[in-house]
């Protein structure tokens, strides 16, 4: 009886382990981890700013290198460890912040020109062009910001003749949520067919224009608040950096009390800044059709 109970327990544990491993695999496939999600966002940001050949891991490496350089530059003249580490940590965040800001500006610029691109496609369709030909002509007549991506699309389509795969590569080059929706709408239209393509494009163009207009008005009204909050966040660290140029002032922070003060100030600044962003944040488009 004891042997049978032991064998049954071991068999149950084995089946549980098999079921658990299958569950973990499905979970990881449906919801990537935070590190994988961060690398995906960095990859999209690099593509948006024209650095698609740079690997996402290079950004954290650059951040770490910059932080070490700044920490060494502060520590060398002052000999104060705590301010050097604090300023090095703050400096290590700059590359990711600059990359994110540049990618956000690129997304905003593309949001303004997508309606014009959709109008070009609609005009080409009305002129009798096929859908691939309408996309190819964007490489010559479309908005300047989108022309490089559609030049590559034109080369892909002319080389392979595969419209679907060329659209997939176009989405990778654009790395834009609005572009994803437009590409998928065109793909469905191409696969399903029908005579409503003109209506679809006109409706899409009108929606994109209205969305861009509304966002521009809201961002213009809240930009001064966000910029003031960023200045308030950066001001204490700028003062600390200026004080660290004088060894006597830097040594005042090179103690347990100085460390506690810097940690408390950094935590309060970060929490206040995140709360301000949460209150003023507009809904952002996410890339769900990769």
C-alpha positions as CSV (number, residue, x, y, z in Angstrom):
1,X,0.0,0.0,0.0
2,X,2.9,2.4,0.9
3,X,4.7,1.6,-2.4
4,X,1.5,2.1,-4.4
5,X,0.9,5.5,-2.7
6,X,4.5,6.5,-3.3
7,X,4.3,5.6,-7.0
8,X,0.9,7.4,-7.4
9,X,2.4,10.5,-5.7
10,X,5.4,10.5,-8.0
11,X,3.2,10.0,-11.1
12,X,1.0,12.8,-10.0
13,X,4.0,15.1,-9.4
14,X,5.3,14.2,-12.9
15,X,2.1,15.0,-14.6
16,X,1.8,18.3,-12.6
17,X,5.4,19.2,-13.7
18,X,4.5,18.4,-17.4
19,X,1.3,20.5,-17.2
20,X,3.1,23.3,-15.4
21,X,5.9,23.5,-18.1
22,X,3.3,23.6,-20.8
23,X,1.5,26.4,-19.0
24,X,4.7,28.4,-18.5
25,X,5.5,28.1,-22.2
26,X,2.1,29.4,-23.3
27,X,2.3,32.2,-20.8
28,X,5.7,33.3,-22.0
29,X,4.6,33.2,-25.6
30,X,1.5,35.3,-25.0
31,X,3.0,37.8,-22.6
32,X,6.8,38.5,-22.9
33,X,8.8,39.4,-19.9
34,X,9.6,42.9,-18.9
35,X,13.1,42.7,-20.2
36,X,11.9,41.4,-23.6
37,X,9.3,44.1,-23.7
38,X,11.8,46.8,-22.9
39,X,14.1,45.5,-25.7
40,X,11.2,45.5,-28.2
41,X,10.4,49.1,-27.4
42,X,14.1,50.0,-27.7
43,X,14.2,48.3,-31.1
44,X,11.1,50.2,-32.3
45,X,12.6,53.5,-31.1
46,X,15.9,52.8,-32.8
47,X,14.0,52.1,-36.1
48,X,12.0,55.3,-35.8
49,X,15.0,57.5,-35.3
50,X,16.8,55.8,-38.3
51,X,19.2,53.6,-36.3
52,X,17.6,50.3,-37.2
53,X,21.0,48.6,-37.6
54,X,21.9,49.3,-34.0
55,X,21.1,46.4,-31.6
56,X,18.8,47.3,-28.6
57,X,21.5,46.0,-26.2
58,X,23.8,48.8,-27.3
59,X,21.5,51.4,-25.6
60,X,22.0,50.0,-22.0
61,X,25.7,49.5,-22.7
62,X,26.0,53.2,-23.8
63,X,24.0,54.2,-20.7
64,X,26.3,52.2,-18.4
65,X,29.4,53.6,-20.1
66,X,28.2,57.2,-19.8
67,X,27.3,56.7,-16.1
68,X,30.8,55.4,-15.4
69,X,32.4,58.3,-17.2
70,X,30.3,60.9,-15.4
71,X,30.9,59.2,-12.0
72,X,34.7,59.1,-12.6
73,X,34.7,62.7,-13.8
74,X,32.9,63.8,-10.6
75,X,35.0,61.6,-8.3
76,X,38.4,62.5,-9.7
77,X,38.5,66.2,-8.6
78,X,36.4,65.9,-5.5
79,X,37.1,62.4,-4.1
80,X,33.4,62.2,-3.0
81,X,31.9,58.8,-3.7
82,X,28.3,59.4,-3.0
83,X,27.7,62.4,-5.2
84,X,29.8,60.7,-8.0
85,X,27.6,57.6,-7.9
86,X,24.4,59.6,-7.7
87,X,25.3,61.8,-10.7
88,X,26.6,58.8,-12.6
89,X,23.3,57.0,-12.1
90,X,21.3,60.0,-13.3
91,X,23.6,60.4,-16.3
92,X,23.1,56.7,-17.2
93,X,19.4,57.4,-17.8
94,X,20.1,60.2,-20.4
95,X,20.6,58.0,-23.5
96,X,17.3,56.1,-23.1
97,X,15.5,59.4,-22.4
98,X,17.0,61.0,-25.4
99,X,16.2,58.0,-27.6
100,X,12.6,57.9,-26.3
101,X,12.1,61.6,-26.8
102,X,13.4,61.4,-30.4
103,X,11.2,58.4,-31.2
104,X,8.2,60.3,-29.8
105,X,8.9,63.3,-32.0
106,X,9.3,60.9,-35.0
107,X,5.9,59.3,-34.2
108,X,4.3,62.7,-33.9
109,X,5.7,63.8,-37.2
110,X,4.5,60.6,-38.9
111,X,1.0,61.1,-37.4
112,X,0.8,64.4,-39.2
113,X,1.7,63.0,-42.7
114,X,-0.2,59.7,-42.7
115,X,-3.5,61.3,-43.8
116,X,-1.6,62.8,-46.8
117,X,-0.2,59.3,-47.6
118,X,-3.7,57.8,-47.4
119,X,-5.0,60.5,-49.8
120,X,-2.2,59.6,-52.3
121,X,-3.2,56.0,-52.1
122,X,-6.9,56.8,-52.7
123,X,-6.1,59.0,-55.6
124,X,-3.9,56.3,-57.2
125,X,-6.7,53.8,-56.8
126,X,-9.2,56.1,-58.4
127,X,-6.8,56.6,-61.3
128,X,-6.9,52.9,-62.0
129,X,-3.7,51.7,-60.3
130,X,-3.6,48.4,-58.4
131,X,-3.0,48.5,-54.7
132,X,0.7,47.5,-54.9
133,X,1.3,50.2,-57.6
134,X,-0.4,52.8,-55.4
135,X,2.0,52.0,-52.5
136,X,5.0,52.0,-54.8
137,X,4.1,55.5,-56.1
138,X,4.4,56.8,-52.5
139,X,8.2,56.3,-52.9
140,X,8.1,59.2,-55.4
141,X,5.1,61.3,-54.6
142,X,4.4,60.6,-50.9
143,X,5.3,62.6,-47.9
144,X,9.1,63.0,-47.6
145,X,9.2,61.3,-44.1
146,X,7.7,58.2,-45.6
147,X,9.5,58.0,-48.9
148,X,12.6,56.0,-47.7
149,X,10.4,53.2,-46.2
150,X,8.3,53.0,-49.4
151,X,11.4,53.0,-51.6
152,X,12.5,49.8,-49.8
153,X,8.9,48.4,-50.1
154,X,9.1,49.1,-53.9
155,X,12.4,47.2,-54.1
156,X,11.1,44.3,-52.1
157,X,7.9,44.0,-54.2
158,X,9.7,44.3,-57.5
159,X,12.3,41.6,-56.4
160,X,9.9,39.1,-54.9
161,X,6.4,39.9,-56.2
162,X,5.1,38.9,-52.8
163,X,2.8,41.6,-51.6
164,X,2.1,40.2,-48.1
165,X,5.8,39.7,-47.2
166,X,6.6,43.1,-48.6
167,X,4.0,44.6,-46.3
168,X,5.5,42.7,-43.3
169,X,8.9,44.2,-44.0
170,X,7.3,47.6,-44.5
171,X,5.8,47.4,-41.0
172,X,9.2,46.5,-39.5
173,X,10.8,49.6,-41.2
174,X,8.1,52.0,-40.1
175,X,7.8,50.6,-36.5
176,X,4.7,52.9,-36.2
177,X,1.3,52.0,-34.7
178,X,-0.6,54.0,-37.2
179,X,1.4,52.4,-40.0
180,X,0.5,49.0,-38.6
181,X,-3.2,49.7,-38.8
182,X,-3.0,51.1,-42.3
183,X,-0.9,48.2,-43.6
184,X,-3.3,45.6,-42.0
185,X,-6.3,47.4,-43.5
186,X,-4.7,47.3,-46.9
187,X,-3.8,43.7,-46.5
188,X,-7.3,42.7,-45.6
189,X,-8.7,44.7,-48.5
190,X,-6.2,43.0,-50.9
191,X,-7.1,39.5,-49.6
192,X,-10.9,40.0,-49.3
193,X,-11.4,42.3,-52.3
194,X,-14.5,44.4,-52.8
195,X,-15.4,47.8,-54.1
196,X,-15.3,49.7,-50.8
197,X,-11.6,50.5,-50.8
198,X,-12.2,54.1,-51.7
199,X,-14.7,54.6,-48.9
200,X,-12.3,52.8,-46.5
201,X,-9.4,55.1,-47.4
202,X,-11.5,58.3,-47.2
203,X,-12.8,57.3,-43.8
204,X,-9.4,56.4,-42.6
205,X,-7.9,59.7,-43.8
206,X,-10.6,61.7,-42.1
207,X,-10.2,59.7,-38.8
208,X,-6.4,60.2,-38.8
209,X,-6.7,63.9,-39.5
210,X,-9.2,64.4,-36.6
211,X,-7.0,62.4,-34.3
212,X,-3.9,64.3,-35.2
213,X,-5.7,67.6,-34.8
214,X,-7.1,66.7,-31.4
215,X,-3.7,65.4,-30.1
216,X,-1.9,68.5,-31.3
217,X,-4.3,70.8,-29.4
218,X,-4.0,68.8,-26.2
219,X,-0.2,68.5,-26.4
220,X,0.2,72.2,-27.1
221,X,-1.9,73.0,-24.0
222,X,0.0,70.7,-21.7
223,X,3.5,71.1,-23.1
224,X,4.4,74.0,-20.8
225,X,3.3,72.0,-17.7
226,X,5.3,69.0,-18.7
227,X,8.4,71.1,-19.5
228,X,8.1,72.8,-16.2
229,X,7.9,69.4,-14.4
230,X,11.0,68.2,-16.3
231,X,12.9,71.3,-15.3
232,X,11.9,70.9,-11.7
233,X,13.1,67.2,-11.8
234,X,16.5,68.2,-13.4
235,X,17.1,71.3,-11.2
236,X,18.3,69.5,-8.0
237,X,20.7,67.3,-10.0
238,X,22.1,70.2,-11.9
239,X,22.7,72.0,-8.5
240,X,24.3,68.9,-7.2
241,X,26.6,68.7,-10.2
242,X,27.6,72.3,-9.9
243,X,28.3,71.8,-6.2
244,X,30.4,68.7,-6.9
245,X,32.8,70.9,-8.8
246,X,34.0,72.2,-5.5
247,X,35.6,69.5,-3.4
248,X,34.5,71.0,0.0
249,X,30.8,71.1,-1.1
250,X,31.0,67.5,-2.5
251,X,32.6,66.2,0.7
252,X,29.6,67.4,2.6
253,X,27.4,64.9,0.8
254,X,30.0,62.1,1.1
255,X,28.5,60.6,4.3
256,X,25.6,58.5,5.4
257,X,23.4,61.6,6.0
258,X,24.3,62.9,2.5
259,X,23.4,59.5,1.0
260,X,20.1,59.4,2.8
261,X,19.3,63.0,1.6
262,X,20.2,62.2,-2.0
263,X,18.1,59.0,-1.9
264,X,15.1,60.7,-0.4
265,X,15.4,63.6,-2.8
266,X,15.7,61.3,-5.8
267,X,12.7,59.2,-4.7
268,X,10.5,62.2,-4.1
269,X,11.5,63.8,-7.4
270,X,10.9,60.5,-9.3
271,X,7.5,59.8,-7.7
272,X,6.3,63.4,-8.3
273,X,7.4,63.3,-11.9
274,X,5.7,60.0,-12.5
275,X,2.5,61.2,-10.9
276,X,2.5,64.3,-13.1
277,X,3.0,62.1,-16.2
278,X,0.2,59.8,-15.2
279,X,-2.2,62.8,-14.7
280,X,-1.3,64.5,-17.9
281,X,-0.7,61.5,-20.1
282,X,-2.6,61.1,-23.3
283,X,-3.6,57.7,-24.6
284,X,-0.7,56.3,-26.6
285,X,-1.1,54.0,-29.6
286,X,0.6,50.7,-29.1
287,X,1.9,48.3,-31.7
288,X,-0.5,45.4,-31.4
289,X,-0.3,44.2,-35.1
290,X,3.4,43.3,-35.3
